Amino acid sequence: MCRGENSTRRRPAHGRHGDMETFDELYYREPYTRVFDATVTSCSPRDDGFAIELDQTAFYPTGGGQPGDRGTLTLGDGEDQVVAHVREAVPGEGGEGVAHLSDAPLPVGAHVHGALDWAWRRDNMEAHTGEHMVSGIVHALFGYDNVGFHMGERCIEVDFNGILTADQALEVERRANAAVREDVEVEALLPNPEQLEAMDYRSKKDHEGQIRVVRIAGVDSCACCGTHVATTGQVGLIKILRVGTKKKKTRLELLCGRRALELCEERMGQLREVSNFLSVADEEVPEAVRRLSGEKDELKRQLKQSVRQQIDREVRAFEPEGGLLVRFEPNLDVEELRYLCERALERDDVATCAALSNVEGDAGRIAYVIAASETDLRPTCKELNRRLDGRGGGKPQMVQGSWATSREDAEAEIRDVLG
């Protein structure tokens, strides 16, 4: 006798997950089963633990883009109790049965009590059903096929063989959530060949043997071997997180059910934290951020102008060495180093200018820009890069890059090569 909510008695199952011939397994017949009793039929060691097989199981094995179930298998009770923690259920050898990958062995013939990590299973049922709804709506609206699908803990990734815009993805999301509110039944059908021939359903590839079709009236019909919730209302929420396009394909990242709700709660918390920091209402955050961004840009413009005015003053006071000017100025970026060189070359007594500065975030490197009024600097740049372990290049009269050296060594080598 099983214990707990949604338990079930033992019933022999003879189907195979690999070729999907009968779909008679417990996780198909009664997908809401959380606990069950079974007998150990096989237990073999693996490098990372043990593979345990049972005469029946509610553990769904990894397949069809859906992760395998987690949970425990318990033998006995009290002080003699042995608990094998199942980190993942996978198809058995040759696709036969289900191997429960666990941290402890169980004896063949032992009667054990199985318990699923129900939060994990329920999350995956919500996610898989939500993916069907999104894929079916994309196919109906735009004619694109689902050509890749992966369910991870962070999100669900679905690839389509066409381009979706952000606005189109939003429309798909709205229609999917409308179907959630309609609470349509999710049916798992096992049609015979004649019935299957008359059905319109999505399928990534040809199958042999019995085909299982998951149908959501008015939303989707698809060949599928996963587990799903009983109605669309049990999905709760569908949220598309990202829309990425590449090579005429679109990848949607989405969350469904509890995970989508938790993400919305997290994002609302982050929004409230930002609104409190800015001392504005939640709905005023976008405008406040735009205003701050504009103020930041104006301050950057003013700072840049101030830095250039400082460079102008310093350039007038520089003392070149026979036409060569070598200057190290801290905390200048490459654009400001180029400006320094350009202004220095405007002087009649400067033929070549080497402007140096520290590289932000890398104390061991020196940034450089070298400019000349007439000399081709590319051979000089190559030689200095060789001597100072550097990288960079440029045009004949201006080169730039960085060296893995000290200020003192850089200035000495410049004077040696250009002096």
LOVEXVO-101029 format. One record per residue (C-alpha): z, x, y. Coordinates in Angstrom, 1 decimal, padded with zeros to 4 digits. Each point is the difference from the previous one (the first is absolute). Example, Ala and Ser with C-alpha at 12.3 -4.5 7.8 and 13.67 -1.06 7.14 Angstrom:
@w = 007.8&u = 012.3&v = -004.5
@w = -000.7&u = 001.4&v = 003.4
***
This chain:
@w = 000.0&u = 000.0&v = 000.0
@w = -000.9&u = 001.3&v = 003.4
@w = 002.4&u = 000.0&v = 003.0
@w = -000.6&u = -000.9&v = 003.6
@w = -002.4&u = -001.8&v = 002.2
@w = -003.6&u = -000.5&v = -001.1
@w = 000.6&u = 001.4&v = -003.5
@w = -002.3&u = -000.6&v = -003.0
@w = 000.2&u = 000.3&v = -003.8
@w = -002.0&u = 002.3&v = -002.1
@w = -003.6&u = -001.0&v = -000.8
@w = -002.4&u = 002.4&v = -001.7
@w = -002.9&u = 001.1&v = 002.2
@w = -003.2&u = 001.4&v = -001.4
@w = -002.2&u = 000.5&v = 003.0
@w = -000.9&u = 003.4&v = 001.5
@w = 000.3&u = 000.9&v = 003.7
@w = -002.9&u = 002.5&v = -000.3
@w = -002.8&u = -002.4&v = -001.0
@w = 001.7&u = -003.2&v = 001.1
@w = -000.9&u = -001.9&v = -003.2
@w = 002.7&u = -002.7&v = -000.2
@w = 002.3&u = 000.3&v = 003.1
@w = 002.8&u = -001.2&v = -002.3
@w = 002.6&u = 002.5&v = 001.3
@w = 003.2&u = -001.3&v = 001.4
@w = -000.7&u = 001.3&v = 003.5
@w = -003.1&u = -002.2&v = 000.0
@w = 001.4&u = -003.1&v = -001.7
@w = 003.2&u = -000.1&v = 002.1
@w = -000.4&u = 002.3&v = 003.0
@w = 003.3&u = -001.2&v = 001.5
@w = 002.0&u = 001.3&v = -002.9
@w = 002.6&u = 002.5&v = 001.2
@w = 002.0&u = 000.7&v = -003.2
@w = -001.0&u = -000.2&v = -003.7
@w = 001.0&u = 001.2&v = -003.5
@w = -002.2&u = 002.2&v = -002.1
@w = -000.1&u = 002.4&v = -003.0
@w = -000.9&u = 003.7&v = 000.4
@w = -003.2&u = 000.7&v = -002.0
@w = -000.6&u = 003.6&v = 001.1
@w = 001.8&u = 002.8&v = 001.9
@w = -001.7&u = 003.3&v = 000.6
@w = 001.1&u = 003.0&v = 002.2
@w = -002.0&u = 001.1&v = 003.0
@w = 000.3&u = 002.9&v = 002.3
@w = 001.6&u = -002.2&v = 002.6
@w = 002.1&u = -002.2&v = -002.3
@w = -000.9&u = -002.6&v = -002.6
@w = -002.6&u = -002.7&v = -000.6
@w = 001.5&u = -003.1&v = -001.6
@w = -002.1&u = -002.9&v = -001.3
@w = 001.3&u = -003.4&v = -000.9
@w = -001.1&u = -003.0&v = -002.0
@w = -000.2&u = -002.0&v = 003.3
@w = 000.6&u = 000.9&v = 003.6
@w = 000.1&u = -001.6&v = 003.5
@w = -000.8&u = 003.5&v = 001.5
@w = -003.5&u = -000.1&v = 001.5
@w = -001.8&u = 003.4&v = -000.7
@w = -001.8&u = 001.8&v = 002.8
@w = -003.6&u = -001.2&v = 000.2
@w = -002.5&u = -001.8&v = 002.2
@w = 001.3&u = 001.7&v = 003.1
@w = 003.5&u = -001.4&v = -000.5
@w = 003.0&u = 002.4&v = -000.7
@w = 001.9&u = -000.4&v = -003.3
@w = 003.4&u = -001.7&v = -000.1
@w = 003.4&u = 001.7&v = 000.2
@w = 003.3&u = -000.9&v = -001.4
@w = 002.4&u = 000.6&v = -002.9
@w = 000.1&u = -000.4&v = -003.8
@w = 003.6&u = -000.4&v = -001.3
@w = 001.3&u = 000.5&v = -003.5
@w = 003.4&u = -001.4&v = -000.9
@w = 002.9&u = -000.5&v = 002.4
@w = 003.4&u = 001.4&v = 000.9
@w = 000.7&u = 003.7&v = -000.6
@w = -002.9&u = 000.3&v = -002.5
@w = -002.6&u = -001.4&v = 002.5
@w = -003.1&u = 002.1&v = 000.5
@w = -002.2&u = -000.7&v = 003.0
@w = -003.5&u = 001.4&v = 000.2
@w = -001.3&u = -000.1&v = 003.6
@w = -003.7&u = -000.8&v = 000.1
@w = -001.7&u = 001.7&v = 002.9
@w = -003.4&u = -001.4&v = -000.8
@w = -001.7&u = -002.1&v = -002.6
@w = -003.5&u = 001.2&v = -001.0
@w = -002.6&u = -000.9&v = -002.6
@w = 000.8&u = 001.4&v = -003.4
@w = -002.2&u = 002.4&v = -002.0
@w = -003.6&u = -001.2&v = -000.1
@w = 001.0&u = -003.0&v = 002.3
@w = 002.0&u = -001.5&v = -002.8
@w = 003.4&u = -001.5&v = 001.0
@w = 002.2&u = 001.2&v = 002.9
@w = 001.8&u = 003.3&v = 000.2
@w = 003.2&u = -000.1&v = 001.9
@w = 000.5&u = 003.4&v = 001.5
@w = 003.8&u = 000.6&v = 000.0
@w = 002.7&u = 002.6&v = 000.4
@w = 001.7&u = -000.7&v = -003.4
@w = -001.1&u = -000.7&v = -003.6
@w = 000.6&u = -003.2&v = -001.9
@w = 000.0&u = -000.2&v = -003.8
@w = -002.9&u = -001.8&v = -001.7
@w = 001.1&u = -003.4&v = -001.3
@w = 002.7&u = -000.4&v = 002.6
@w = 000.3&u = -003.3&v = 001.8
@w = 000.0&u = 000.6&v = 003.8
@w = 000.4&u = -002.0&v = 003.1
@w = -002.6&u = 000.6&v = 002.7
@w = 000.5&u = -000.6&v = 003.7
@w = -002.7&u = 000.4&v = 002.6
@w = 000.6&u = 001.5&v = 003.5
@w = -000.8&u = -003.5&v = 001.3
@w = -000.4&u = 001.0&v = 003.7
@w = -002.7&u = 002.5&v = -001.1
@w = -001.8&u = -002.5&v = -002.2
@w = 000.2&u = -002.8&v = 002.6
@w = -001.3&u = 002.4&v = 002.7
@w = -003.0&u = 000.8&v = -002.1
@w = -000.7&u = -003.6&v = -000.9
@w = 000.0&u = -000.9&v = 003.7
@w = -002.1&u = 003.0&v = 000.8
@w = -002.6&u = -000.6&v = -002.7
@w = -000.3&u = -003.7&v = 000.9
@w = -000.3&u = 000.8&v = 003.7
@w = -002.7&u = 002.6&v = -000.8
@w = -002.0&u = -002.7&v = -001.9
@w = 000.2&u = -002.3&v = 003.0
@w = -001.1&u = 002.7&v = 002.5
@w = -002.9&u = 001.2&v = -002.3
@w = -001.1&u = -003.6&v = -000.6
@w = -000.1&u = -000.9&v = 003.7
@w = -001.8&u = 003.3&v = 000.9
@w = -002.6&u = -000.8&v = -002.7
@w = -000.4&u = -003.6&v = 001.1
@w = -000.3&u = 000.8&v = 003.7
@w = -002.0&u = 003.2&v = -000.1
@w = -001.4&u = 000.4&v = -003.5
@w = 001.7&u = 003.4&v = -000.5
@w = 001.4&u = 001.0&v = -003.5
@w = 003.3&u = 001.5&v = -000.7
@w = -001.0&u = 003.5&v = -001.4
@w = 003.4&u = 001.7&v = -000.2
@w = 003.6&u = -001.2&v = -000.1
@w = 003.4&u = 001.8&v = -000.2
@w = 003.5&u = -001.4&v = 000.3
@w = 002.5&u = 002.5&v = 001.2
@w = 003.6&u = -000.4&v = 001.3
@w = -001.1&u = 000.8&v = 003.6
@w = -003.0&u = -002.4&v = 000.0
@w = -002.9&u = -001.5&v = -001.8
@w = -003.4&u = 001.6&v = 000.5
@w = -003.1&u = -002.0&v = -000.5
@w = -003.5&u = 001.4&v = 000.5
@w = -003.1&u = -002.2&v = 000.8
@w = -003.6&u = 001.0&v = -000.1
@w = -000.7&u = -001.1&v = 003.6
@w = 001.3&u = 000.5&v = 003.6
@w = 002.8&u = -002.3&v = 001.3
@w = 001.0&u = 000.1&v = 003.6
@w = 003.6&u = -000.4&v = 001.1
@w = -000.7&u = -003.5&v = 001.2
@w = -001.6&u = -001.0&v = -003.3
@w = 003.0&u = 001.4&v = -001.9
@w = 002.3&u = -002.0&v = 002.2
@w = -001.9&u = -003.1&v = -000.8
@w = 000.3&u = 000.8&v = -003.7
@w = 003.8&u = 000.4&v = 000.4
@w = 000.3&u = -003.3&v = 001.8
@w = -002.0&u = -001.8&v = -002.7
@w = 002.1&u = 001.6&v = -002.8
@w = 003.2&u = -001.1&v = 001.6
@w = -001.4&u = -003.5&v = 000.5
@w = -000.6&u = 000.0&v = -003.8
@w = 003.6&u = 001.2&v = -000.5
@w = 001.2&u = -003.0&v = 002.0
@w = -002.1&u = -002.4&v = -002.1
@w = 001.9&u = 001.2&v = -003.1
@w = -003.0&u = -000.2&v = -002.3
@w = 000.5&u = 000.5&v = -003.8
@w = -000.9&u = 003.4&v = -001.4
@w = -001.6&u = -000.6&v = -003.5
@w = -000.5&u = 002.5&v = -002.7
@w = -003.0&u = -001.3&v = -002.1
@w = -001.3&u = 001.2&v = -003.4
@w = -003.5&u = -001.6&v = -000.1
@w = -002.2&u = 000.1&v = -003.0
@w = -003.5&u = 001.6&v = 000.4
@w = -001.6&u = -003.3&v = 000.9
@w = 002.6&u = -000.8&v = 002.6
@w = -000.2&u = 003.5&v = 001.4
@w = -003.7&u = -000.1&v = 000.3
@w = 000.3&u = -003.1&v = 002.3
@w = 002.8&u = 001.6&v = 002.1
@w = -000.5&u = 001.8&v = 003.4
@w = 002.5&u = 002.8&v = 000.0
@w = 000.3&u = 003.6&v = 001.4
@w = 000.0&u = 002.9&v = -002.4
@w = -000.3&u = 003.8&v = 000.5
@w = -001.6&u = 000.7&v = -003.3
@w = -001.2&u = -001.6&v = -003.3
@w = 002.7&u = -000.8&v = -002.6
@w = 000.0&u = -000.4&v = -003.7
@w = 002.1&u = -002.6&v = -001.8
@w = 002.1&u = -002.6&v = 001.7
@w = -000.1&u = -000.1&v = 003.7
@w = 003.0&u = -001.2&v = 002.0
@w = -000.9&u = -001.6&v = 003.4
@w = 002.6&u = -000.5&v = 002.7
@w = -001.1&u = -002.9&v = 002.1
@w = 001.5&u = -001.1&v = 003.4
@w = -001.8&u = -003.2&v = 000.9
@w = -002.0&u = 000.3&v = 003.2
@w = 001.0&u = 003.7&v = 000.4
@w = -001.0&u = 002.2&v = -002.9
@w = -001.0&u = 000.2&v = -003.6
@w = 000.1&u = 003.5&v = -001.6
@w = 000.1&u = 001.7&v = -003.4
@w = 003.5&u = 001.6&v = -000.1
@w = 002.6&u = 001.3&v = -002.4
@w = 002.9&u = 000.1&v = 002.4
@w = 003.1&u = -002.2&v = 000.6
@w = 000.1&u = -002.5&v = 002.8
@w = 002.3&u = -002.5&v = 001.6
@w = -000.4&u = -003.7&v = -000.9
@w = -001.2&u = -001.3&v = 003.4
@w = -001.3&u = 001.6&v = 003.2
@w = 003.1&u = -001.2&v = 001.9
@w = 002.1&u = 002.4&v = -002.1
@w = -001.9&u = 003.0&v = 001.6
@w = 001.9&u = -000.9&v = 003.2
@w = -001.9&u = 002.2&v = 002.4
@w = -003.2&u = 002.2&v = 000.1
@w = -000.3&u = 002.7&v = 002.7
@w = -003.0&u = 002.3&v = 000.4
@w = 001.4&u = 003.3&v = 001.4
@w = -003.1&u = 002.2&v = 000.5
@w = -003.8&u = -000.3&v = 000.0
@w = -001.9&u = 003.2&v = -000.8
@w = -003.7&u = 000.4&v = -000.3
@w = -002.0&u = 002.9&v = -001.5
@w = -003.5&u = 000.3&v = -001.4
@w = -000.8&u = -003.8&v = 000.3
@w = 003.2&u = -000.9&v = -001.8
@w = 003.3&u = -001.5&v = 001.2
@w = 003.5&u = 000.7&v = -001.2
@w = 002.7&u = -002.6&v = 000.7
@w = 003.6&u = 001.0&v = -000.3
@w = 002.3&u = -003.0&v = -000.4
@w = 003.4&u = -001.2&v = -001.1
@w = 001.0&u = -003.3&v = -001.5
@w = 003.1&u = -002.0&v = -000.6
@w = 003.4&u = 001.6&v = 000.4
@w = -001.4&u = 003.4&v = 000.9
@w = -002.1&u = -001.6&v = 002.8
@w = 003.0&u = -001.9&v = 001.3
@w = 002.2&u = 003.2&v = 000.0
@w = -002.7&u = 001.9&v = 001.9
@w = -000.2&u = -002.8&v = 002.6
@w = 003.8&u = 000.2&v = 000.4
@w = -000.2&u = 003.8&v = 000.4
@w = -002.7&u = -000.3&v = 002.6
@w = 001.9&u = -002.6&v = 001.9
@w = 003.0&u = 002.2&v = 000.0
@w = -002.1&u = 002.9&v = 001.3
@w = -001.5&u = -002.3&v = 002.7
@w = 003.5&u = -001.1&v = 001.1
@w = 001.2&u = 003.6&v = 000.1
@w = -003.0&u = 000.9&v = 002.3
@w = 000.5&u = -003.0&v = 002.2
@w = 003.7&u = 000.8&v = 000.4
@w = -000.9&u = 003.6&v = 000.9
@w = -002.5&u = -001.2&v = 002.6
@w = 002.3&u = -002.8&v = 001.2
@w = -002.7&u = -002.6&v = -000.4
@w = -000.5&u = -003.1&v = -002.2
@w = -001.7&u = 000.5&v = -003.3
@w = -003.2&u = -001.6&v = 001.2
@w = -000.1&u = 002.3&v = 003.0
@w = 000.0&u = 003.2&v = -002.0
@w = -003.8&u = 000.5&v = -000.1
@w = -000.4&u = -000.2&v = 003.8
@w = 003.1&u = 002.2&v = 000.5
@w = -001.5&u = 002.6&v = -002.3
@w = -003.3&u = -000.1&v = 001.8
@w = 001.8&u = 000.4&v = 003.3
@w = 001.9&u = 003.0&v = -001.3
@w = -003.1&u = 001.5&v = -001.4
@w = -001.7&u = -000.3&v = 003.4
@w = 003.0&u = 001.6&v = 001.7
@w = -000.1&u = 002.8&v = -002.5
@w = -003.7&u = 000.7&v = 000.6
@w = 000.6&u = 000.1&v = 003.7
@w = 002.9&u = 002.5&v = -000.4
@w = -002.2&u = 002.1&v = -002.3
@w = -002.7&u = 000.0&v = 002.7
@w = 002.5&u = 001.0&v = 002.7
@w = 001.4&u = 002.7&v = -002.3
@w = -003.5&u = 001.4&v = -000.7
@w = -000.8&u = 000.0&v = 003.7
@w = 003.3&u = 001.8&v = 000.7
@w = -000.6&u = 002.6&v = -002.7
@w = -003.5&u = 000.7&v = 001.4
@w = 001.3&u = 000.4&v = 003.5
@w = 002.6&u = 002.5&v = -001.4
@w = -002.9&u = 001.9&v = -001.7
@w = -002.0&u = 000.0&v = 003.2
@w = 002.9&u = 001.6&v = 001.8
@w = 000.6&u = 002.6&v = -002.7
@w = -003.6&u = 000.9&v = -000.4
@w = -000.2&u = 001.0&v = 003.7
@w = 003.0&u = 002.5&v = -000.6
@w = -001.3&u = 001.5&v = -003.3
@w = -000.8&u = 003.7&v = 000.0
@w = -002.9&u = 000.8&v = -002.4
@w = -000.4&u = 003.4&v = -001.7
@w = -003.4&u = 001.4&v = 000.8
@w = -001.7&u = -003.4&v = -000.3
@w = 002.1&u = -001.2&v = -003.0
@w = 002.8&u = -002.5&v = 000.5
@w = 002.4&u = -000.6&v = -002.8
@w = 002.6&u = -002.8&v = 000.5
@w = 002.6&u = -001.6&v = -002.2
@w = 001.2&u = -003.4&v = 001.3
@w = 002.5&u = -001.9&v = -002.1
@w = -000.6&u = -003.6&v = -001.2
@w = -003.6&u = -000.4&v = 001.1
@w = -002.4&u = -001.9&v = -002.2
@w = -003.6&u = 001.2&v = -000.7
@w = -001.5&u = -002.1&v = 002.8
@w = 002.4&u = 001.6&v = 002.5
@w = -000.8&u = 003.5&v = -001.3
@w = -003.7&u = -000.7&v = 000.5
@w = 000.7&u = -001.2&v = 003.5
@w = 002.0&u = 003.2&v = 000.8
@w = -002.9&u = 002.1&v = -001.2
@w = -002.6&u = -002.0&v = 002.0
@w = 002.0&u = 000.3&v = 003.2
@w = 000.7&u = 003.8&v = -000.6
@w = -003.8&u = 000.6&v = -000.4
@w = -000.6&u = -001.5&v = 003.4
@w = 001.6&u = 003.2&v = 001.4
@w = -002.4&u = 002.8&v = 000.8
@w = 002.3&u = 002.6&v = -001.6
@w = 000.3&u = -001.7&v = -003.4
@w = -002.8&u = 000.4&v = -002.5
@w = 002.0&u = -000.9&v = -003.2
@w = 003.1&u = -002.1&v = -000.4
@w = 002.2&u = -000.4&v = -003.0
@w = 002.5&u = -002.9&v = 000.3
@w = 002.7&u = -000.2&v = -002.7
@w = 002.8&u = -002.5&v = -000.8
@w = 002.4&u = -000.9&v = -002.8
@w = -001.1&u = -002.5&v = -002.7
@w = 002.3&u = -003.0&v = 000.1
@w = 001.8&u = -000.4&v = -003.2
@w = -001.1&u = 003.4&v = -001.4
@w = 002.1&u = 002.8&v = 001.4
@w = -002.1&u = 002.6&v = -001.9
@w = -003.4&u = -000.8&v = 001.6
@w = -001.5&u = 000.7&v = 003.4
@w = -002.7&u = -002.2&v = 001.5
@w = -002.8&u = 001.7&v = 001.9
@w = -003.0&u = -000.7&v = 002.2
@w = -002.2&u = 002.9&v = 001.1
@w = -002.7&u = -000.5&v = 002.6
@w = -002.5&u = 002.4&v = 001.6
@w = -002.5&u = -000.3&v = 002.8
@w = -002.8&u = 001.9&v = -001.8
@w = 001.2&u = 001.7&v = -003.3
@w = -000.7&u = -001.6&v = -003.4
@w = 003.6&u = -000.4&v = -001.3
@w = -000.9&u = -001.0&v = -003.6
@w = 000.2&u = 003.5&v = -001.5
@w = 003.2&u = 000.6&v = 001.9
@w = 001.5&u = -003.2&v = -001.3
@w = -001.0&u = 000.9&v = -003.6
@w = 001.7&u = 003.5&v = 000.4
@w = 003.2&u = -001.4&v = 001.5
@w = 000.2&u = -002.7&v = -002.7
@w = -000.3&u = 002.8&v = -002.6
@w = 002.7&u = 002.1&v = 001.6
@w = 002.4&u = -002.9&v = 000.8
@w = -000.5&u = -002.2&v = -003.1
@w = -001.6&u = -002.7&v = 002.2
@w = -002.4&u = -002.8&v = -000.1
@w = -002.3&u = -001.4&v = 002.6
@w = -003.3&u = 000.5&v = 001.8
@w = -002.2&u = -001.6&v = 002.6
@w = -002.9&u = 000.6&v = 002.4
@w = -001.2&u = 003.4&v = 001.3
@w = 002.0&u = -000.2&v = 003.2
@w = 003.1&u = -001.8&v = -001.3
@w = 001.8&u = 000.2&v = -003.3
@w = 003.3&u = -001.6&v = -001.1
@w = 002.3&u = -000.2&v = -003.0
@w = 003.4&u = 001.4&v = -001.2
@w = 001.5&u = 003.1&v = -001.5
@w = 002.9&u = 000.6&v = -002.3
@w = 001.6&u = 002.6&v = 002.1
@w = 002.4&u = 000.7&v = 002.9
@w = -000.7&u = -000.2&v = 003.7
@w = 000.4&u = 003.8&v = 000.3
@w = -002.4&u = 000.8&v = -002.8
@w = -002.5&u = -002.5&v = 001.3
@w = 000.0&u = 001.5&v = 003.5
@w = -000.2&u = 003.5&v = -001.3
@w = -003.0&u = -000.7&v = -002.3
@w = -001.9&u = -001.9&v = 002.7
@w = 000.4&u = 003.0&v = 002.4
@w = -001.1&u = 002.4&v = -002.8
@w = -003.2&u = -002.0&v = -000.8
@w = -000.9&u = -001.2&v = 003.5
@w = 001.6&u = 002.6&v = 002.3
***
